[in-house]
Amino acid sequence: MALVAPFADIESSIATDTMAMLANVVVTKASGAQFLAEFDAIDRDVFDGIAQVGDYTLRYLLTDATLAVGDVVTINGQAYRVPADPDRVGHEAVARLVEHA
């Protein structure tokens, strides 16, 4: 007899509804597919404060999209590349992004 998670459907629904409330961007993949995500940009000082660089992260539901190393996405007209495998935790993933020329 296979085990079935009794609340999996409810959890999936809650996760999707919660992500929709938290999402602050629409992400477009190179294929044209779009999904909602939470985008965070944090500027940090480098070279003893001489310059600033941005650390960009994208949090999204795995049921909405999957990203892999080298994928390019567009957020608010700016292209970003995924330089490393996203971290997956449960039904979500967090991808680090770098600006793509």
Number of C-alpha atoms within 10 A of each C-alpha: 3 4 5 7 8 8 9 10 10 10 13 14 12 12 16 18 11 11 18 17 12 15 16 13 16 15 23 18 19 12 8 10 11 15 17 22 24 19 21 15 12 10 11 11 11 10 7 7 8 7 10 13 12 14 14 16 19 20 21 27 23 15 12 14 16 14 19 13 14 13 15 20 23 18 14 9 9 10 18 20 20 21 16 14 14 20 12 14 10 8 14 18 18 20 23 20 26 17 16 12 7
